Amino acid sequence: MIDCTKKELEILQIIGDCAQKMNVPCYLVGGFVRDKLLHRDCKDIDCVCVGDGIALAHEVAARFTPQPQVAYFKTFGTANIKVEGFEIEFVGARKESYASHSRKPEVEPGTLDDDQKRRDFTINALAISLNKDDYGQLVDPFNGIEDLDLKIIRTPLEPGTTFSDDPLRMMRAIRFASQLGFTILPETWIGIIENAERIRIVSKERIADELNKIVLSPKPSVGFELLYKCGLLKIIFPQMVDLAGAEYIDGKGHKDNFYHTIQVLDNISEHTTDLWLRWAAILHDIGKPATKRFEQGHGWTFHGHEVVGGRMVPKIFTQLKLPMNEKMKFVKKLVELHLRPISLTKENITDSAIRRLLFDAGEDFDALMTLCNADITSKNQHKVQRYLQNFEMVRMRCREVEEKDHIRTWQPPITGEIIMHTFNVPPSKIVGDLKNAIKDAILDGEIENNYESAYAFMLQKAREVNLVPVGE
């Protein structure tokens, strides 16, 4: 038997007892077996039975107090329950056949052997018996144990069949390579290249789920480079492929921004598991292809790429079916701000410049600085150290100004409501202009950060546009 915790063994024993009571052969299969053999934690337990998986799920659920709800899908003969921190899925052993236009299979009952053949990779086709006669015995028809030892990703059947049937398996292969540090076998890799176009039949939500798992892997550049080389990235995320390549004019070239980006992603991944901060690393230079220019006597420039990149973020999130909420706004904000701390290292830093950065970054200042540190990818270690020292100086100055002015959580003392009430005007551009003028004056140190100074400044600015307070 694989090495399990006491709680896991208790759950498996209950499943085995229920299967025996129903006279249904039952096996552990898939990711739980793989991860346990790799000594990785896993909370998803997959069980396949030669019989009615939904009925087995109900029988197992009845053994727990409180009794968990059984969610089941009759068409596919699958069911799952959640107990004691684990999600347990039950499925009847089955054969599958696919139509060319869909990854939803036609399903019919089958044997354990049939079920293992339909699995995506040999390392996921391992099964362990939960039956009384051979409890704990490994069933491994495709030498998955050997592939685990060799760290190889290989399909049980001919790769073209496996990937054409369910094209999402191509992304799963790359995800496992990135997560586990495994190598995709050459013939399996060729199968991915030859079937890359088939990914178009997969829903964008499923693709995004796999892509996010690659982003969260220990060294995500592995996954992105594989996606790029096999042609999948061009189909699912063409804007990132547009970053690739270096162009030369008059002997002057720019760096390959695709490889720079995945290096930044690796760098930031050493310091955070935050999915959206990692996405900020992926998208920080996404505006460079659109802003690339060659200036005689100077070389390549990407002026305004942070602004263009910020505008691209919502479109990319929509395209990839990523959440259009505060997560997207966070990524957009960091893309737009990622050059600001760098610019502060190249000049005498004024308090007003620091206040503006702190105000604009707000609670995301530390995340922004983490991104900026990761953005240093020079092979010149002296240059890297100089940048890091400069960033530390920016951090120190920011701490000093923040302790004095508390800008990160600051809001101007004059609100839009006060402006509208004072001058009896509706929500309008002039209200926004006045509010911004007050904010800028305080951040630039022109007036003190208090209500009286801000109110007096508001009246002064209002007179310039012939706006008169109520009662005058």
N, C-alpha and C positions, 0 to 999 in steps of 0.2 A: 504493500500500500504506500502511496505517496505520503510525504511528511505533512501532517495536518495538525491544527490546533485541537484541543479537547472539544471546543464548541463545534468545529467543523466535522469532527468525527461523529459527534452526537447527531448532527443533522443528516449526515450521510447514512448513519445506521437506521434512522427513521425512514429515509427514502427507500433503503434496501428492504426493510421490514414490510413497508407498504407494497412494494413491488412483488415481494414473495407472496403476500396475502392475496394479491390479485392474479398471481401466477403469470406475471409479466416480466421477462428479462429486462434488466435496467443497467445502464452504464453511465459513468461520468465521462464527459467528452469535451474537447475543445480547449478554450482559453484557461479554464481552471486547472486542468491537468498540466498544460504547458507551463503556466506560471508557477505552479507548485514545484515542478521539476527544475525550474530555473531559480527557485527560492525567492520568488516575487509574491508580494501580497496580492490577493484577488478576492473580491467580494461578489463576483458573478459565478454562480454554479450552474452549469449546463448539464442536463440529464437527457439521454435518449433511451427510449424504451421500445421494445418490439411489441407494440400494441397501442393502446389508447393513452396518449400523453396527457390529454385534458382530464381524463378520469383519474389518472395517477396523481395529478396536481391536486385535485379535490381531496383525494384520500390522504395525501401528505398534509395538506392544510388543516385537516380535521384533527391532526395529532398535536397541534400547537395551541397554546392559550396565551393571549387571545388569538382566536382563529383568524388568520390573514385572509384577505379577499383574493379570489382567484380571477385574474384577468386572462381571458382566453380568446383565441382567434380560430374559429371552427374551420374556416377555409383551409388554413395551413396546419391544423392539428397541433397548435402550440398553446402553451399556457405558462403563466409565471405567477409567483407569489413572493412577497417580501417578508422575511422573518429574521429577527435578531441581527439586523445589519447586513443581511445577505439577500441578494436577488437570485431566486432559483427559477430557471426556465426548464420546462418539460416539453419534449417533442416526441412524437412517434417516429420510429425509424421509417425513412421514406426514400423513394426514388424521385428524381426531378427531371423535367424536360422543359426547355425554354423556347419561346418564339424569338425570332431575330430582332423584333422591334421592342422587346420588353425584358426587364430583369426579374419579372414576377413569374415564378415557375408553375407549371402544371405538376401537381403533387399526387403520388399514389403510394400506398403502404409498401414498405420494403424491409429488408433485413438490416442487421447492424453493418454488414459489409457494404450494402447499397448506400447506407447513410454515411459511412466513412469516405466512400468514393466521391460523394457530392461536396465534401469539405474543401475549403480553399487551398490549404497548404498541409503538407505532411505533418508539420509540427502542431497543427490544429486538428489532426485526424486521430490523435491518440485517444484511446478509450480505456477506462478502468472499470472492471466489473464490480457491481454492488450486489451481486447474487450470492446466495448462501454457499453454493457448491464451489465457487472460485473467487470469493470476495477478495478484492484488491489486486487481481491479476490484470496485467497490462495486455491490451489487444492493439497490436501495432503492425498493420499489414503493409505499410509503406516505408518502414524504417525511419519513422519520425524521431525516435530516440537518437539515432545516429546523426540525423540532421540537426537536432538540438545540440549535440556535442560538437559538431562541426560548424555550428552557427550558420546554417544554410537555409534559405527560403526556396522551397521547391513545391510544385503542384503535384497532387496525387495522380491526376490524369494528364493527358497531353495539354500543355499550357494554353494553346489556342482554344481548346474546348472550355477549359476552366474560365478563361477571361472573357470569351465571347458570351458564355452563358450568363455570367454576372460580372460586368466590367468594373464594378466597384472594387472587386478583388485586386485589380491592378494598383489602386491607391492603398489598399490594405497591405499589399506586399511591400510597398515603399514605406508605409507607416511602420511596419514591423522592422524593416531594415534600419529606420531612423531611431525607433524606440529601443530596440534590443542590440543594435550594433551588428546585425547579421548581414550576410552577403546574399544577394539574389543570384541564384544559379544561372549561368549563361543562357541556357535554353529557355528558362523562365523569363529572363530579361528580354530576350528576343520576342517571346510571346506578348509581352507588354507593349513593345514598340509596334508590333504588327497589328495590335488590337486597340491602340490608343484612341482612335476615332470613335470606338464603341462607347467611350465614356459619356458621349452626348445623350445617351438614353437614360442616364442616371439622374435622379433629381438633384437639384443644386443643394438642397438641405443635406442630403446624404454625403455629397462631396465636401460640403463645408465642415461636417462633423469629422471626416477623416483628415481634412486639411488642418483643422484645429488640433487634432491629436499629433500631427506632425510638428506643428508649431510648438507644442508643449513637450516634445521629446527632448532628451538631454542635450543632443547636438543637432538642432533642426536643420542645419545646412546640409546634412547628409540627405535628408528627405527632399529638400528643395532642389538640390543638384540632380538627384535622380529624376524628379518630376520634370526638370528642364531637359535633361538629356534624352528622355524617352518620348518627349513630345506632348505629354499630358498637360504640362504647365501652360503651353501655348494655347490650349483649348479652354482650360478652366480659369486661367488668370493671365491673359495676354499682356496686361500692363506691366507685369513683373518681367516678362520675357523682353519687353521693349528696353529694359535697363541694360541688357547684355551687350557686350562688345565694346571695343575701344577704337576710336577713329583718330587718324593722324593727318595733320596738314602741316607742311613745312617742318616736318620732324617733331612737331609738338602733338602729343596725344593726351587723352584723359583716361582715368582709371576705368576699368570695367565695373559699372555701377551695380550689376547683378551680383557679382562676386563680393563687391564691397558690402552690399546689403546683407547677404547671408552671413558675412563675417560679423557685421554689427549685431545681427540676430543671435549668433553664437555667443558673442561677447555679453550681450544683455542677459542671455539665458543662464549665465554663470552667477547672476545676482538676483534673478527674480523668476518666479513661476507664474507671474501674472500674465494671463493670456493676452490681455489688451495692451499691456506695455510691450509685449513681444510683437504684437501687430503694429504698434507705433514704430518699432524698429524696422519692420518689413516695409512700411509705407513712407518712412521719413524722406526718402529721395525719389519717390514715385513721380514727382513732377519734373525730374531732370530731362528726360527725353524731349518733352515739349518746350523746354527753355534752353536747350543746348545751342550755343552760338560760338563761332570762331571769330575772335577779334585780332586783326593784324597787329603784331608787335606785343600782344598780350597772351594769346592762347585761347583755350576753351573756357567758356563761362556758362553758368547756369543761373543767371540772375532771376530772382523771384520764384525759384523752384519750390520754396516752402509755401508760398501763397497758392501757386497752381496745384501743388500736392494736396494742400488743405481742401481745395475745391473738389479734388478727385475722390477724397475719402468717402463721402456719402454715396457717390456713384458706384464705387467699388464694393462698399458694404451691401448696397442694394443688389448688385450683380451677383455677389457671392452668397446672398441670403444670410448675411451676418446681421446682428440685431441693430435696428435703427433707433437706438435709445441713448442713454448716457454713456454707454461703452463707445459708440461711434463718435460722440462729441468729445470724449476724452482723447481718442486717437487723433481726431482732426486737430484738436488743440495742440497736442504735442508735435504733430507734423508742422503746424504753422509756427511754433515757437522754437523749433530745435536749433536754429542758428543764433538765437538771441544771446544765450550764454557765451557762445564762441565769440560773437562780436564784442562782448564786454571784456574779453581777454586781450583785445587788440587796441585798447584805448585807455585813457585815464578815466577810471570808473567814477562817475558822479553819483551822488545819492539819488538824484532824480531818475537816472537810468536804472539803478537798482530797484527803486520803488516801483517803476513801471513794470519791470520784469516780475517782481513779487506779486504785484496786483494782477497782471495778466495770467500768471501761472497759478496763483492762488494755492489751493490745497494740493495741486499737482506739481509743485515746485520740485520736490524730491524725485518724483518720477522723471521729470524733465532732465534733471541733472544726471540721473542714472542713464538715460538715453544718450545724453551728450558725451558722457564718459565712454560708452560703448561705441560711439561714432568715430573714435580714434582708431584707425586701422593701419596707420603707417608702419612700414617695416623698419623705419628709422627710429630706433629706441630712444635716441636723444630727443627727437621731435615729440615722441609720445610722452616722455617724462615732462617736457616743457609744457605741453598742453595740460597734462594732469595737474601740474603745479599751478598753472593759470586758473584752472577750474576750481582748485582748492581755495585760491585767493578770492574768486567770485563767491564761493560758498561762505567764506569767512565774512566778506563784506555784507553779503545778504543776511547773515545771522545778526550782524551789528545793527543794520537798518531795521530788520524785523523786530528785534528786541526794543528798539526805540519807537517805531511807528506802528507795529502790528498790522502791516499792510496786507498780509495773506488772507486775513478774514475781514478786512476793512471794507466798508461801504461809505460812499460820500455822505456827508451830513444833510445835504439837500436832496430830497427825493423828487421824482416826477410828480407825485401827488402835491407836494408843497408848491412846486412851480405852477401847476395848473390852478391851484386854489388862490395863490398870490395874485395871478394875473387874469384869473377867470377865463382860461383858454382850455379847449379840449385836447385830448391826446393828439400830438402833431409833431412835425419835424422840428419846429422851434423849441418844443419842450426837450426833445432829445439833444438838440444842439446846446442848449443852456446847461443841461445836466452834464454833458461831456466836457464843456468848457470849465465847469467847476471842478470836475474830477481831474482834468489835466493841470489846472492851476495848482491844486494841492499836491499832485504827484511831482510836479516840476518845482515845488518849493516857492511858488509865487505868493501864495497866501497860506495862512496857518490852517491846520486841520481841526477846525472847530466850526460850530454852527454860525456864530456871529460873523466871522470872516467870510465864510461861504455865502451867507445871506447878503452881505454887503456887496460881494463880488457879483452875485446873481443880479442885483438891482442895477449895478453899473453896466453889465453886459446887456441887460434888457433894454436900457435906455438907448444903446447903440443901434437897436433894431426897432426903436419907437414902441416898445412894449411898456405899458404903464401899470403899476399895481392897482388893485381895486381900491377905490376910496380917494385916489389922488385926483 
